Amino acid sequence: MTRLNPEQIKIMKDELTVELADWLMSTYGYTPSEALDVLYTSETFERLQDTASGFYFQSVGYVSSFLKNEVENATFS
């Protein structure tokens, strides 16, 4: 099994961040700035940044389900 190096993991996290921001804009009508504000203050983003969580390796559909729960239940800070 090939292990990912830190740069590859960073790229995966960055790509998922962009996809999640796009998802927030298309789902909730946020502006780019609003989408990033919501994303960056979410527990989901914290989990994404924690490499041990493995969130960076999941699909946008899976990760966005956590973000959707936060947004719809106003659990982000």
C-alpha distances in whole Angstrom, upper triangle without the diagonal:
4,6,10,13,16,18,15,16,19,19,18,20,23,23,23,26,28,27,28,31,32,32,34,36,36,37,39,41,40,41,38,39,39,36,34,37,36,32,32,34,32,30,28,27,27,24,22,23,22,18,18,19,16,19,18,15,18,20,24,25,24,24,28,29,29,30,33,34,34,37,39,39,40,37,36,38
4,7,9,13,14,12,13,16,16,15,18,21,20,21,24,25,25,26,29,30,30,33,35,35,35,38,39,38,38,35,37,37,34,32,35,34,30,30,33,31,29,26,26,26,23,21,21,20,16,17,18,15,18,16,14,17,19,23,25,23,23,27,28,28,30,32,33,34,36,38,39,39,37,35,37
4,6,10,12,10,10,13,14,13,16,18,19,19,21,23,23,25,27,28,29,31,33,34,34,36,38,36,36,33,34,35,32,30,32,31,28,27,30,28,26,24,23,22,20,18,18,17,13,14,16,13,16,14,12,16,19,21,24,22,22,25,27,26,27,30,31,31,33,36,36,36,34,32,34
4,7,8,6,6,10,11,10,12,15,15,16,18,20,20,22,24,25,26,28,30,31,31,33,35,33,33,30,31,32,29,26,29,28,25,24,27,25,24,22,20,20,18,16,15,15,11,13,15,12,14,11,10,14,17,19,22,21,20,23,25,24,25,28,30,29,31,34,34,34,32,30,31
4,6,5,6,9,10,11,13,14,16,17,19,20,21,23,25,26,27,29,31,32,33,34,35,34,33,30,30,32,29,26,28,29,25,24,27,26,25,22,20,20,19,16,15,15,11,14,16,14,16,13,13,17,19,21,24,23,22,25,27,26,26,30,31,30,32,35,36,35,33,30,31
4,5,5,6,9,10,10,12,14,15,16,19,20,21,22,24,25,27,29,30,31,32,33,31,31,27,28,29,26,23,25,26,22,21,23,23,22,20,18,17,16,14,12,12,9,12,15,13,15,12,13,17,19,20,24,22,20,23,26,24,24,28,29,28,30,33,33,32,30,27,28
4,5,5,6,9,10,10,12,14,15,17,18,20,21,23,24,26,27,29,30,31,32,30,29,25,26,28,25,22,25,25,22,21,24,23,23,21,18,18,18,15,13,14,12,15,17,15,16,12,14,17,19,20,23,23,21,23,26,25,25,28,30,29,30,33,34,33,31,28,29
4,5,5,6,9,10,11,12,14,16,17,18,20,21,22,24,26,27,28,30,31,29,29,25,26,27,24,22,25,25,21,21,24,23,23,20,18,18,17,14,13,14,12,15,16,13,14,10,11,14,16,17,21,20,19,21,24,23,23,26,28,28,29,32,33,32,30,28,29
4,5,5,6,9,10,11,12,14,15,16,18,20,21,22,24,26,26,28,29,27,27,24,25,25,22,20,23,22,19,18,21,20,19,17,15,15,14,11,10,11,8,11,12,10,10,7,8,12,14,15,19,18,16,19,21,20,20,24,25,24,26,29,30,29,27,24,26
4,5,5,6,9,10,10,12,14,15,17,18,20,21,23,24,25,27,27,25,25,21,22,23,20,18,20,20,17,16,19,18,18,16,13,14,14,10,9,11,9,13,14,12,12,9,11,14,15,16,19,19,16,19,21,20,20,23,25,24,25,28,29,28,26,23,24
4,5,5,6,9,10,11,12,14,15,17,18,20,21,23,24,26,26,24,24,20,21,23,20,17,20,21,17,17,20,20,20,17,15,16,16,12,12,14,12,16,16,14,13,9,11,13,14,14,18,18,16,18,21,21,20,23,25,24,25,28,30,29,27,24,26
4,5,5,6,9,10,11,12,14,15,16,18,20,21,22,24,25,23,23,20,21,22,19,17,20,20,16,16,19,18,18,15,13,15,14,10,10,12,11,14,13,11,10,6,7,10,10,11,15,15,13,15,18,18,17,20,22,22,23,26,27,27,25,23,24
4,6,5,6,9,10,10,12,14,15,16,18,20,21,22,23,21,21,18,19,19,16,14,17,16,13,13,16,15,15,12,10,11,11,7,7,10,9,12,12,10,8,5,8,10,11,11,14,14,11,13,17,16,15,18,20,19,20,23,24,23,22,19,21
4,5,5,6,9,10,11,13,14,15,17,19,20,21,21,19,19,15,16,18,15,12,15,16,12,12,16,15,16,14,11,13,13,10,10,13,12,16,15,14,12,9,11,13,13,12,16,16,13,15,18,18,16,19,21,20,21,24,25,24,23,20,21
4,5,5,6,9,10,11,12,14,16,17,18,20,20,19,19,15,17,18,15,13,17,17,13,14,18,17,18,15,13,15,15,11,12,15,14,18,16,14,12,9,11,11,11,10,13,14,13,13,17,17,16,18,21,21,21,24,25,25,24,21,23
4,5,5,6,9,10,10,12,14,15,16,18,19,17,18,15,17,17,13,12,15,15,11,12,16,14,15,11,10,13,12,9,11,13,13,16,14,12,9,7,9,9,8,6,10,11,9,10,13,13,12,15,17,17,17,20,22,21,21,18,20
4,5,5,6,9,10,11,12,14,15,16,17,15,15,12,13,14,10,9,12,12,8,9,12,12,13,10,8,11,12,8,10,13,14,17,15,14,11,9,12,12,11,9,12,13,10,10,14,13,12,14,17,16,16,19,21,19,19,16,18
4,5,5,6,9,10,11,12,14,15,15,14,13,10,12,13,10,9,13,13,10,11,15,14,16,14,12,15,15,12,13,17,17,20,19,17,14,12,14,14,13,10,13,15,12,12,16,16,14,16,19,18,17,20,22,21,21,18,20
4,5,5,6,9,10,10,12,14,15,14,14,12,14,14,11,11,14,14,11,13,16,15,17,13,12,16,16,13,15,18,18,20,18,16,13,12,13,12,10,7,10,12,10,9,13,14,12,14,17,17,16,19,21,21,21,19,21
4,5,5,6,9,10,10,12,13,12,13,11,13,12,8,9,12,10,8,10,13,11,13,10,9,13,13,11,13,16,17,19,17,16,12,11,14,12,10,7,9,11,8,7,10,11,9,10,13,13,12,15,17,17,17,15,17
4,5,5,6,9,10,10,11,9,9,7,9,9,5,6,9,9,7,10,12,12,14,12,11,14,15,13,15,18,19,22,20,19,15,14,17,16,14,10,12,14,12,10,13,14,10,12,15,14,13,16,18,17,17,15,17
4,5,5,6,8,10,10,9,10,8,11,11,8,9,13,12,10,13,16,15,18,15,14,18,18,16,18,21,22,25,22,21,17,16,18,16,14,10,12,15,13,11,14,15,13,13,17,16,15,17,20,19,20,18,20
4,5,5,6,8,9,9,11,11,13,12,9,11,13,12,10,14,16,14,16,14,14,17,17,15,18,21,22,24,21,20,16,16,17,15,12,8,9,12,11,8,11,12,10,10,14,14,12,14,17,17,18,17,19
4,6,5,6,7,6,9,9,11,9,6,9,11,9,8,12,13,12,15,13,13,16,17,16,18,21,22,24,22,21,17,17,19,17,15,11,12,14,12,9,11,12,9,9,12,12,9,12,15,14,15,14,16
4,6,6,5,4,6,7,10,8,6,9,12,10,11,14,16,15,18,16,16,20,21,19,21,24,25,28,25,24,21,20,22,20,18,14,14,17,15,12,15,16,13,12,16,15,12,14,17,17,18,17,19
4,6,6,7,9,10,13,12,10,13,15,14,14,17,19,18,20,18,18,22,22,20,23,26,27,29,26,25,21,21,22,20,17,13,13,16,16,12,14,16,14,12,16,16,14,15,18,18,20,19,21
4,6,8,11,12,15,13,10,14,15,13,13,17,18,16,19,16,17,21,21,20,23,25,26,28,25,24,21,21,22,19,17,13,12,15,14,10,12,14,11,9,13,14,11,11,15,15,17,17,20
4,6,9,11,13,10,9,12,13,11,12,16,16,15,18,17,17,21,21,21,23,26,27,29,26,26,22,23,24,22,19,16,15,17,16,12,13,15,12,10,13,13,9,10,14,13,16,15,18
4,7,9,11,9,9,12,13,12,14,17,18,17,21,19,19,23,24,23,25,28,29,31,29,28,24,24,26,24,21,18,18,20,19,15,17,18,15,13,16,16,13,14,17,16,19,18,19
4,6,8,5,5,9,10,9,11,14,15,15,18,17,17,20,22,21,22,25,27,30,27,27,23,23,25,23,21,17,18,20,18,15,17,17,14,13,16,15,12,14,16,15,17,15,17
4,5,5,6,9,10,11,12,14,16,17,20,19,18,21,23,22,23,26,28,31,28,28,24,24,26,25,23,19,20,22,20,17,20,20,17,16,19,18,15,17,20,18,20,17,18
4,6,5,6,9,10,10,12,14,15,19,18,16,19,21,19,20,24,25,28,26,26,22,21,24,23,21,17,19,21,19,16,19,20,16,17,20,18,16,18,21,19,20,17,18
4,5,5,6,9,10,10,12,14,18,17,15,18,21,19,20,23,25,28,26,26,23,22,25,24,23,19,21,23,20,18,21,20,16,18,20,18,15,19,20,18,19,16,16
4,5,5,6,8,10,11,12,16,16,15,17,20,19,20,23,25,28,25,26,22,22,25,24,22,19,20,21,19,16,18,18,14,15,17,15,12,15,17,14,16,13,13
4,5,5,6,8,10,11,14,13,12,15,17,16,17,20,22,25,22,22,19,19,21,20,18,15,16,18,15,13,15,15,11,12,15,13,11,14,16,14,15,12,14
4,5,5,6,8,10,13,12,10,13,16,14,14,18,20,23,21,21,18,17,20,19,19,15,18,19,15,14,17,16,12,14,17,14,13,16,18,15,16,12,13
4,5,5,6,9,12,13,11,13,16,15,15,19,21,24,22,23,19,19,23,22,21,18,20,20,17,15,18,16,13,14,16,13,12,15,16,13,14,10,10
4,6,5,6,10,10,9,12,14,14,15,18,21,22,20,21,18,18,21,20,19,16,17,17,14,12,14,13,9,11,12,10,8,12,13,10,10,7,8
4,6,5,8,8,6,9,11,10,12,15,17,19,17,17,14,14,18,16,16,13,15,15,11,10,13,11,8,10,12,10,9,13,14,12,12,9,10
4,6,8,9,6,8,11,10,10,13,16,18,17,18,15,15,18,18,18,16,18,18,14,13,16,14,11,14,15,12,12,16,16,14,13,9,9
4,7,9,7,8,11,12,12,14,18,19,17,19,16,17,20,20,20,18,19,19,15,14,16,13,11,13,14,10,11,14,14,11,10,6,6
4,5,5,7,9,10,11,13,16,17,15,17,14,15,18,17,17,15,16,15,12,11,13,10,7,10,11,7,9,12,12,10,8,5,7
4,5,5,6,9,10,11,14,15,12,14,12,14,17,16,17,15,16,14,11,12,12,9,8,11,11,8,10,13,12,11,8,6,8
4,5,5,6,9,10,12,13,10,12,9,11,13,12,13,12,13,11,7,8,9,6,6,10,10,8,10,13,13,13,10,9,11
4,5,5,6,9,11,13,11,12,9,10,13,13,14,12,14,13,9,10,12,10,8,12,13,11,12,16,16,15,13,10,11
4,5,5,6,10,11,10,12,10,11,14,15,16,15,17,15,12,13,15,12,11,15,15,12,15,18,17,16,13,11,11
4,5,5,8,9,6,8,7,9,12,12,14,13,15,13,10,12,13,10,11,14,14,13,15,18,18,17,14,13,14
4,5,7,9,7,7,5,6,9,10,12,11,14,12,8,11,13,11,11,15,15,14,16,19,19,19,16,14,16
4,6,9,8,9,8,8,11,13,15,14,17,16,12,15,17,14,14,18,18,17,18,22,22,20,18,15,16
4,5,6,8,8,9,11,13,16,16,19,16,13,16,18,15,15,19,19,18,20,23,23,22,19,17,18
4,5,6,7,7,9,12,15,16,19,16,14,17,19,17,17,21,21,20,23,26,25,25,22,20,21
4,5,8,9,10,13,16,18,20,17,15,18,19,17,18,22,22,21,24,26,26,25,22,21,22
4,5,8,9,10,13,15,16,13,11,15,15,13,15,18,18,17,20,23,22,22,19,18,20
4,5,5,7,11,13,14,12,11,14,15,14,15,19,19,19,21,24,24,24,21,20,22
4,5,5,8,9,11,9,7,11,12,11,12,15,16,16,18,20,21,21,19,17,20
4,6,8,9,12,11,9,12,14,13,14,17,18,18,20,22,23,23,21,19,21
4,7,9,12,10,10,13,15,15,16,18,20,20,22,24,25,25,24,22,24
4,7,8,6,7,10,11,12,13,15,17,18,19,21,22,23,22,21,23
4,5,5,6,8,10,12,13,14,16,17,18,20,22,23,22,21,24
4,5,5,6,8,10,10,11,14,15,16,17,19,20,19,18,21
4,6,5,6,9,10,10,13,14,15,16,18,19,19,19,22
4,6,5,7,9,10,12,13,15,16,17,19,18,18,21
4,5,6,7,9,10,11,13,15,16,17,15,15,18
4,5,5,6,8,10,10,12,14,15,14,14,17
4,5,5,6,9,10,11,12,14,13,14,18
4,5,5,6,9,10,11,12,11,11,15
4,5,5,6,9,10,10,9,9,12
4,5,5,6,8,10,10,11,14
4,6,5,6,8,8,10,13
4,6,5,6,5,6,10
4,5,5,7,7,10
4,6,8,10,13
4,6,8,12
4,6,8
4,7
4
